[in-house]
Amino acid sequence: MQIDAALFAALAAALSYACADMAARAGLQHTNAFVGSTIALASALFFLSVVILIQRTPFPAPGTHYLWVAAGGACNPGMFFIFFLIGISKIGVSRAAPIKGTSPLLAALLAILILAERPSWVHLVGVFLVVCGIGVITSGGTGERFRRRDVLWPIAGAVVSAFAAVFWRAGLPAFPDSIAGSAVGVLTALIVVAAYTVFAARGEFLEGVRTAWKPFLLCGLVAASGYFFYAKALQLGEVYRVFPLIQTSPLITVAFSLIWIRKAENITWRVPAGAVLSVGGALLVNLR
């Protein structure tokens, strides 16, 4: 039962994140990534807080588990949100989403380095497919729409997301309800993002709120459900099983992009092909 619930939560998180990606893409037409991240995280925290108050969610006693979850929240959604939204603004959601979907590969590499796990030939094939997927997405002419170095933004998001999965997994088992852990992580993320927004985009904040609050409010509300399911999946299942499923969200994002914004982002065959390769490779890397 727990395994089934973990897999369901992971897939629900993937769908939620894909919907949040599309809402964020709409909001970035009116403001920058820092302001957008702050609005989205504030609305997500508000939604989670309301649910906690209504159902009187219990919190565990003070301990190191709070530090682990706080560190996970600072990485994802905190720093991840900033890096990923900058990536969307630079190269488009249809390209940024598949690239950040390579984070299961990085999580597996962390397991190899920290836990001394030895990869099999299947894992090495997965590594090759991930590299090929990124190469396919970024190959060909860009039409001056973005610079190749801009792909580093979603890659940075994938890196912090991989670390975050380890931190969340270490702290969440101590929480009796995963929504409590989600709120702690999102609160930490909001503090990190809001502090950076004040530093980097203070003069644009009020204007950004006025012009982009609707799509980012929607992004935050949808992402809040994603954070809940993300925490639930990591609470119930092993990282190597549920995290790759959560990161199938880029495939859903690419499907949405093909339906609604194909012309706006100049989506060619390379984007869906690269998405399938990179996410498929990430899944192979995490096979037992």
C-alpha positions, 0 to 999 in steps of 0.5 A: 500500500505504501509503495502504491501511494508513493508512486501515485503521489510522485505522478501527481507531483509531476502533473502539478509541476507541469501545470505550474511550469505553464503558469510560470511561463505566462507570468514571466511575460510580465515580470522577472524570475525573482519577483515571480518566484516570490509571488508563487511561493507566497501564494503556495505557503498561504494555501498550505497554511490554510489547509494546516489550520483547517485540519489542525495538522500536527508538527513534530518536536524540535530536532535535526529533521527541521534542519534537513527539511529547511535545507531541502526547501532552500534548495528546492523550491527555493534556489531551484525556482529562481534558476528554473524561472530564469531558464524559462525566460531565457530559453523557453519552458519547452527547453528548460523543463526537459533539461531540469528533468535530468536531476534524477541523473545527478541524484544517482551520481550523489548516491554513487559518491556518498553511498559508494553504489556501483552503476551497472551497464544499464545505468551507464546507458541511462547516462548516455541517453541523458547527455544525448537528450540535452544535446538534441534539445540544444542542437541546431540553430537557435535563430538568435532566440537564446544563447547556448550558455543560457542552458546552464540555468536549468542545469543549475536547477537540476543540480540543486533539485538533486541535493534537495531530494536527499535533504527532504528524504532525510528529514521527512520521515519524522513528520507525522503529516507530509503537509507540515514538512511541505510548509516548513520547506516552502517557508524556508524557500520563500525566505531565500527567494524573497531576500534575493528579490529584495537584493536583485529586483526591489525596484520592480517588485510592486510593478511585477505584483501589479502586472503578473500576480494572477498567473503566479498566484495560479502557479503557486496554488498548483505548485503547493499541491505539487510540494505536498505530493512531492513530500508525500512521495519522498516520505513513503518511498525511496528516492531512487524510485519516486524521484525519477517519476516526479521528474517525468513532469518535463514530458507533460510540459512539452506536451502542453507546449506543443498544444498551446505555445508551439509557435511562440517558442519555435518548438521543433522536433528536437525538443520532444525528442530530446525530452524523451531521451533525457527523461528516459535516460534518467529513469534508466539511471535509477533502475535497480 
